[in-house]
Amino acid sequence: MQQFLIIALAHFLALLSPGPDFFLVARTSVNAGWRIASGACLGIALANGVFIAMAFTGLSVLQEGSLL
């Protein structure tokens, strides 16, 4: 349980720091307006969805014991 709490705390602290997505959206909204920045947000969300789907696919392949 102690290891989980340490990892959870580290993950929480990492979430507090702004990443490149934040700076992309902030710069786009200042330079081009909120409508264009909304498109950037949509692109980021879709890319995150693709990465999540790929992670679940890889996990299911590993659980089956197959290499490919």
C-alpha positions as CSV (number, residue, x, y, z in Angstrom):
1,M,0.0,0.0,0.0
2,Q,2.9,2.4,0.8
3,Q,4.3,1.9,-2.7
4,F,0.9,2.7,-4.3
5,L,0.7,5.9,-2.2
6,I,4.2,7.0,-3.3
7,I,3.3,6.4,-7.0
8,A,0.0,8.1,-6.7
9,L,1.6,11.2,-5.1
10,A,4.3,11.3,-7.8
11,H,1.6,11.0,-10.5
12,F,-0.5,13.8,-8.8
13,L,2.5,16.1,-8.7
14,A,3.3,15.4,-12.4
15,L,-0.3,16.3,-13.3
16,L,0.1,19.7,-11.6
17,S,2.9,20.8,-13.9
18,P,1.8,22.2,-17.3
19,G,3.0,20.3,-20.3
20,P,3.4,21.0,-24.0
21,D,-0.3,20.6,-24.6
22,F,-1.1,23.5,-22.2
23,F,1.4,25.8,-23.9
24,L,0.1,24.9,-27.3
25,V,-3.5,25.7,-26.4
26,A,-2.5,28.9,-24.5
27,R,-0.4,30.2,-27.4
28,T,-3.0,29.3,-30.0
29,S,-5.8,31.0,-28.0
30,V,-3.8,34.2,-27.6
31,N,-2.7,34.3,-31.2
32,A,-5.7,32.9,-33.1
33,G,-8.6,33.0,-30.7
34,W,-10.7,30.5,-28.8
35,R,-12.3,28.8,-31.9
36,I,-8.9,27.8,-33.3
37,A,-7.7,26.8,-29.8
38,S,-10.8,24.6,-29.5
39,G,-9.6,22.7,-32.6
40,A,-6.2,22.2,-31.0
41,C,-8.0,20.9,-27.9
42,L,-10.0,18.5,-30.0
43,G,-6.8,17.3,-31.7
44,I,-5.1,16.7,-28.4
45,A,-8.1,14.8,-27.1
46,L,-8.3,12.6,-30.2
47,A,-4.6,11.8,-30.0
48,N,-4.9,10.9,-26.4
49,G,-7.8,8.6,-27.3
50,V,-5.6,6.9,-29.9
51,F,-2.8,6.4,-27.4
52,I,-5.2,4.9,-24.9
53,A,-6.7,2.5,-27.5
54,M,-3.2,1.4,-28.5
55,A,-2.3,0.8,-24.8
56,F,-5.4,-1.3,-24.2
57,T,-4.7,-3.2,-27.4
58,G,-1.1,-3.9,-26.4
59,L,-2.2,-5.0,-22.9
60,S,-4.8,-7.4,-24.3
61,V,-2.1,-8.9,-26.6
62,L,0.2,-9.4,-23.6
63,Q,-2.5,-11.0,-21.6
64,E,-3.2,-13.5,-24.3
65,G,0.5,-14.5,-24.3
66,S,0.9,-13.9,-28.0
67,L,3.7,-11.9,-29.4
68,L,1.6,-10.7,-32.4
